[in-house]
């Protein structure tokens, strides 16, 4: 793939800014509104993004210490983080999101070049170098900033991020039909989000 770890760090910063700006000042009714993900309110989605930062922090800790530390103890822990969202107030969600995001950024900033080369295991069971952690986070903050349904679209994301995401999704989905159209609309289609491509078959949700 054409992306670099430096690209991914930049996309994390840009996507995080988009997402945090989008939820700034949301009250309880606004947090309770649906997202582009079926069955998820903004409470569920923001809780998921916050819990993802905590989970990726475990991989950073693994890289820093050499002690195997999985993202989640199991599928139940991931689900519990998502379901925690509706039980929190808007202020509590904000604190969790900002706190976990800041802690992850600080932890990544402390890793040495040698530690970045440490192999870790993702929640999907893939063994990857720690340099993949920023890419995993960039996907979360950028795509879910769109999912919030607060006016951000894939066209608002960096073009080089969209290109890398397109490559990533196609590689993971396997063979997909060739569909022509603007890059942002193709990425929306490939990730199973609403799009404007006529005749594109449904691929189902991704991420």
KEKE-3310 file (N, C-alpha, C; in steps of 0.2 Angstrom, whole numbers, plus 5000, padded with zeros to 4 digits):
npx = (5004:5002:5002:5011:5018:5019:5010:4998:4998:4996:4983:4976:4977:4970:4957:4953:4952:4941:4931:4930:4927:4914:4906:4906:4898:4886:4870:4861:4849:4853:4864:4857:4852:4850:4863:4873:4875:4866:4854:4863:4865:4871:4877:4881:4890:4900:4904:4910:4921:4928:4931:4938:4950:4955:4957:4967:4977:4981:4988:4998:5004:5009:5018:5027:5031:5034:5026:5013:4998:4982:4970:4956:4949:4940:4926:4915:4919:4922:4909:4903:4908:4903:4889:4889:4888:4875:4871:4878:4880:4880:4890:4899:4901:4909:4920:4926:4928:4937:4947:4952:4956:4967:4976:4979:4986:4996:5003:5007:5016:5027:5033:5048:5058:5062:5053:5041:5043:5039:5030:5012:4996:4980:4963:4956:4964:4976:4993:5004:5015:5019:5018:5006:4996:4993:4986:4975:4968:4966:4957:4946:4943:4941:4931:4921:4918:4911:4900:4893:4883:4882:4884:4897:4905:4912:4919:4925:4936:4954:4961:4971:4970:4957:4961:4970:4961:4952:4960:4963:4951:4946:4956:4953:4940:4941:4938:4929:4916:4919:4917:4913:4916:4916:4930:4926:4913:4914:4922:4912:4903:4911:4913:4901:4892:4879:4878:4881:4882:4876:4868:4877:4881:4875:4886:4887:4890:4905:4919)
npy = (4994:5012:5021:5028:5027:5039:5046:5040:5045:5058:5058:5053:5064:5074:5068:5066:5079:5083:5075:5078:5091:5090:5084:5093:5102:5095:5091:5081:5076:5077:5069:5057:5055:5045:5037:5035:5021:5007:5005:5011:5025:5042:5041:5028:5027:5037:5032:5020:5024:5031:5020:5012:5020:5017:5004:5003:5009:4999:4991:5000:5000:4987:4987:4996:4990:4977:4967:4956:4963:4962:4970:4969:4960:4951:4948:4952:4962:4973:4975:4979:4991:4999:4998:5005:5019:5024:5025:5035:5053:5068:5076:5066:5057:5066:5069:5056:5053:5064:5062:5048:5049:5059:5052:5041:5047:5054:5042:5036:5045:5044:5032:5024:5022:5008:5002:5005:4995:4984:4968:4967:4961:4962:4966:4957:4947:4948:4949:4962:4975:4988:5000:5000:5004:5018:5019:5010:5018:5030:5026:5023:5036:5044:5038:5036:5049:5053:5044:5050:5058:5072:5082:5080:5073:5060:5067:5077:5072:5069:5067:5058:5050:5044:5037:5027:5021:5015:5006:4998:4993:4986:4976:4969:4965:4957:4951:4964:4972:4982:4998:5014:5031:5046:5047:5049:5045:5031:5026:5028:5018:5006:5005:5002:5013:5026:5031:5039:5032:5025:5010:5002:4987:4981:4980:4978:4982:4989:4990)
npz = (5000:4997:5008:5022:5039:5044:5036:5041:5055:5053:5047:5058:5067:5059:5057:5070:5074:5066:5071:5085:5084:5078:5088:5098:5110:5109:5115:5127:5120:5106:5106:5107:5095:5079:5070:5055:5056:5057:5071:5080:5091:5092:5105:5106:5096:5099:5111:5107:5099:5109:5117:5108:5107:5120:5119:5108:5115:5123:5114:5111:5124:5124:5114:5120:5132:5129:5134:5131:5127:5124:5114:5118:5131:5127:5115:5122:5130:5121:5116:5128:5130:5120:5123:5135:5132:5130:5143:5149:5153:5142:5145:5152:5142:5133:5141:5142:5129:5125:5135:5133:5119:5120:5129:5121:5110:5117:5122:5110:5106:5114:5110:5105:5090:5089:5097:5090:5080:5086:5086:5086:5091:5083:5086:5077:5076:5068:5066:5067:5064:5077:5070:5063:5071:5071:5059:5061:5070:5063:5053:5061:5067:5056:5047:5056:5060:5049:5050:5061:5056:5055:5046:5041:5027:5016:5007:5014:5020:5020:5003:5000:5011:5008:4997:5002:5011:5002:4995:5006:5010:4999:4998:5009:5007:4996:4980:4971:4962:4948:4949:4943:4948:4958:4970:4984:4984:4980:4990:5000:4996:4996:5009:5014:5017:5014:4997:4981:4969:4955:4952:4959:4968:4984:4997:5010:5027:5033:5045)
capx = (5000:5006:5002:5016:5016:5018:5003:4993:4998:4993:4976:4973:4976:4965:4951:4951:4949:4934:4926:4929:4923:4908:4902:4907:4892:4880:4867:4858:4844:4857:4868:4852:4849:4853:4869:4872:4875:4859:4854:4867:4864:4878:4880:4884:4896:4905:4907:4914:4927:4932:4933:4944:4956:4958:4959:4973:4981:4983:4993:5004:5008:5012:5024:5032:5034:5035:5021:5007:4992:4977:4965:4950:4949:4936:4921:4910:4922:4921:4902:4901:4910:4898:4883:4890:4887:4868:4870:4882:4878:4883:4897:4903:4904:4914:4926:4929:4931:4943:4953:4955:4960:4973:4980:4982:4991:5002:5007:5010:5021:5032:5036:5054:5058:5063:5046:5036:5044:5036:5024:5006:4990:4974:4957:4954:4969:4981:4999:5006:5020:5015:5017:5000:4991:4990:4982:4969:4965:4964:4951:4940:4940:4939:4925:4915:4916:4906:4894:4889:4878:4882:4886:4904:4905:4919:4922:4928:4942:4959:4960:4976:4967:4952:4964:4973:4956:4949:4965:4963:4944:4946:4961:4950:4934:4942:4936:4923:4914:4922:4912:4916:4913:4921:4933:4923:4907:4917:4924:4906:4900:4915:4912:4894:4888:4875:4882:4877:4884:4870:4869:4882:4878:4876:4892:4886:4894:4912:4921)
capy = (5000:5018:5025:5028:5028:5047:5048:5038:5049:5065:5057:5053:5071:5077:5064:5067:5086:5083:5071:5082:5097:5089:5083:5099:5106:5091:5090:5074:5074:5077:5062:5051:5054:5040:5038:5031:5014:5005:5003:5015:5032:5045:5039:5021:5028:5040:5027:5015:5028:5032:5013:5010:5023:5014:4997:5003:5011:4992:4989:5004:4998:4981:4989:5000:4986:4970:4962:4955:4966:4962:4976:4968:4954:4947:4951:4955:4969:4977:4976:4982:4998:5002:4999:5010:5025:5027:5026:5041:5059:5071:5078:5061:5055:5071:5068:5049:5054:5068:5059:5042:5052:5062:5047:5037:5052:5054:5036:5035:5050:5041:5026:5024:5018:5001:5000:5005:4989:4978:4965:4966:4957:4966:4962:4953:4942:4949:4951:4968:4980:4993:5006:5000:5007:5024:5018:5008:5024:5034:5023:5024:5043:5047:5035:5037:5056:5053:5041:5054:5061:5079:5086:5078:5068:5057:5072:5081:5068:5070:5063:5053:5045:5040:5032:5022:5017:5011:5000:4993:4989:4981:4971:4965:4962:4953:4954:4968:4974:4988:5003:5020:5037:5050:5044:5049:5040:5024:5024:5027:5012:5001:5004:5001:5019:5029:5034:5041:5028:5022:5003:4999:4982:4982:4976:4977:4987:4988:4994)
capz = (5000:4997:5014:5027:5046:5045:5034:5046:5061:5051:5047:5065:5069:5055:5058:5077:5075:5063:5075:5091:5083:5076:5094:5103:5112:5108:5122:5127:5114:5100:5107:5107:5088:5076:5066:5048:5057:5059:5078:5084:5092:5093:5111:5105:5092:5103:5116:5103:5097:5115:5119:5103:5109:5126:5117:5105:5120:5126:5110:5112:5130:5122:5110:5124:5137:5127:5138:5127:5130:5119:5113:5122:5135:5123:5112:5127:5133:5116:5116:5134:5129:5115:5127:5140:5129:5132:5151:5151:5151:5137:5148:5153:5135:5131:5145:5140:5122:5125:5139:5129:5113:5122:5132:5116:5107:5121:5122:5104:5105:5118:5107:5101:5083:5091:5100:5084:5076:5090:5083:5091:5088:5083:5089:5072:5076:5064:5069:5063:5068:5080:5066:5060:5076:5069:5053:5064:5073:5058:5050:5066:5068:5050:5045:5061:5060:5044:5053:5066:5052:5058:5041:5038:5022:5014:5003:5019:5022:5015:4997:5001:5016:5004:4992:5006:5013:4996:4994:5012:5010:4993:5000:5014:5005:4991:4973:4971:4956:4946:4949:4942:4951:4962:4975:4990:4983:4979:4997:5004:4994:4998:5017:5016:5019:5009:4992:4975:4963:4952:4950:4963:4972:4991:4999:5017:5032:5035:5051)
cpx = (5004:5006:5009:5014:5015:5012:4998:4993:4995:4985:4973:4972:4970:4958:4948:4949:4942:4929:4925:4925:4916:4903:4902:4900:4886:4877:4864:4853:4848:4861:4863:4850:4853:4859:4868:4873:4869:4859:4858:4865:4871:4881:4884:4891:4902:4909:4912:4921:4931:4935:4939:4950:4959:4961:4966:4978:4985:4989:4999:5008:5012:5019:5029:5035:5036:5031:5015:5001:4987:4972:4959:4951:4945:4930:4916:4913:4921:4913:4900:4903:4905:4891:4883:4888:4880:4867:4874:4879:4882:4890:4901:4906:4910:4920:4930:4932:4937:4949:4956:4959:4966:4978:4983:4987:4997:5007:5010:5016:5027:5036:5043:5054:5058:5056:5041:5037:5041:5030:5018:5001:4984:4968:4954:4959:4975:4987:5002:5011:5016:5014:5010:4994:4989:4985:4975:4965:4962:4958:4945:4938:4938:4932:4919:4913:4911:4899:4890:4883:4877:4885:4893:4902:4912:4923:4926:4935:4947:4959:4965:4973:4962:4955:4967:4967:4953:4954:4964:4956:4944:4951:4957:4944:4935:4940:4929:4922:4918:4917:4915:4913:4918:4923:4929:4916:4909:4919:4917:4903:4904:4914:4905:4890:4884:4880:4878:4879:4878:4872:4874:4879:4879:4881:4891:4891:4901:4915:4916)
cpy = (5006:5022:5023:5029:5035:5049:5046:5043:5056:5064:5056:5060:5074:5074:5066:5074:5086:5080:5075:5088:5096:5087:5088:5102:5102:5090:5083:5072:5073:5070:5056:5050:5048:5042:5035:5024:5012:5003:5007:5022:5035:5043:5032:5023:5032:5036:5022:5018:5029:5025:5010:5013:5019:5007:4998:5006:5004:4990:4993:5002:4991:4982:4992:4995:4979:4965:4962:4958:4966:4969:4975:4961:4949:4951:4955:4962:4974:4980:4980:4990:5002:5003:5004:5017:5028:5028:5032:5048:5062:5073:5072:5058:5059:5069:5061:5050:5058:5065:5053:5044:5055:5057:5043:5041:5052:5048:5034:5039:5048:5035:5028:5021:5011:4998:5000:4999:4983:4975:4965:4963:4961:4962:4957:4947:4942:4951:4956:4971:4985:4999:5006:5003:5013:5023:5015:5013:5029:5032:5024:5031:5046:5045:5037:5045:5057:5050:5045:5057:5068:5084:5084:5072:5065:5062:5077:5078:5069:5065:5057:5047:5041:5035:5026:5018:5013:5005:4995:4989:4984:4975:4966:4961:4957:4956:4958:4970:4981:4993:5010:5026:5041:5046:5043:5045:5033:5022:5023:5020:5006:5000:5003:5007:5021:5032:5036:5038:5024:5014:4999:4994:4984:4977:4975:4982:4984:4992:4995)
cpz = (5000:5003:5018:5034:5047:5042:5039:5052:5059:5050:5053:5067:5066:5057:5065:5078:5072:5068:5082:5090:5081:5083:5099:5104:5111:5115:5121:5122:5108:5100:5106:5099:5084:5072:5059:5050:5060:5067:5082:5084:5092:5100:5110:5101:5095:5108:5113:5101:5103:5117:5115:5105:5115:5124:5113:5109:5123:5121:5110:5118:5128:5119:5115:5129:5135:5130:5133:5130:5125:5119:5118:5125:5131:5120:5116:5129:5127:5116:5122:5133:5125:5119:5133:5138:5131:5139:5153:5149:5145:5139:5150:5147:5133:5135:5143:5133:5122:5129:5135:5123:5115:5125:5126:5112:5111:5121:5116:5103:5109:5115:5104:5094:5084:5093:5094:5080:5080:5086:5088:5087:5088:5085:5084:5072:5072:5068:5064:5067:5071:5076:5062:5065:5074:5063:5056:5067:5068:5054:5055:5066:5062:5048:5050:5062:5054:5047:5058:5063:5055:5052:5038:5033:5020:5010:5008:5021:5017:5009:4998:5006:5012:5000:4996:5009:5008:4995:5000:5012:5004:4995:5005:5012:4999:4984:4974:4964:4954:4945:4948:4946:4955:4968:4981:4990:4983:4986:5001:5002:4996:5005:5019:5018:5013:5004:4986:4969:4961:4950:4954:4968:4979:4993:5007:5021:5032:5040:5056)
residu = (UNK:UNK:UNK:UNK:UNK:UNK:UNK:UNK:UNK:UNK:UNK:UNK:UNK:UNK:UNK:UNK:UNK:UNK:UNK:UNK:UNK:UNK:UNK:UNK:UNK:UNK:UNK:UNK:UNK:UNK:UNK:UNK:UNK:UNK:UNK:UNK:UNK:UNK:UNK:UNK:UNK:UNK:UNK:UNK:UNK:UNK:UNK:UNK:UNK:UNK:UNK:UNK:UNK:UNK:UNK:UNK:UNK:UNK:UNK:UNK:UNK:UNK:UNK:UNK:UNK:UNK:UNK:UNK:UNK:UNK:UNK:UNK:UNK:UNK:UNK:UNK:UNK:UNK:UNK:UNK:UNK:UNK:UNK:UNK:UNK:UNK:UNK:UNK:UNK:UNK:UNK:UNK:UNK:UNK:UNK:UNK:UNK:UNK:UNK:UNK:UNK:UNK:UNK:UNK:UNK:UNK:UNK:UNK:UNK:UNK:UNK:UNK:UNK:UNK:UNK:UNK:UNK:UNK:UNK:UNK:UNK:UNK:UNK:UNK:UNK:UNK:UNK:UNK:UNK:UNK:UNK:UNK:UNK:UNK:UNK:UNK:UNK:UNK:UNK:UNK:UNK:UNK:UNK:UNK:UNK:UNK:UNK:UNK:UNK:UNK:UNK:UNK:UNK:UNK:UNK:UNK:UNK:UNK:UNK:UNK:UNK:UNK:UNK:UNK:UNK:UNK:UNK:UNK:UNK:UNK:UNK:UNK:UNK:UNK:UNK:UNK:UNK:UNK:UNK:UNK:UNK:UNK:UNK:UNK:UNK:UNK:UNK:UNK:UNK:UNK:UNK:UNK:UNK:UNK:UNK:UNK:UNK:UNK:UNK:UNK:UNK:UNK:UNK:UNK:UNK:UNK:UNK)
# end
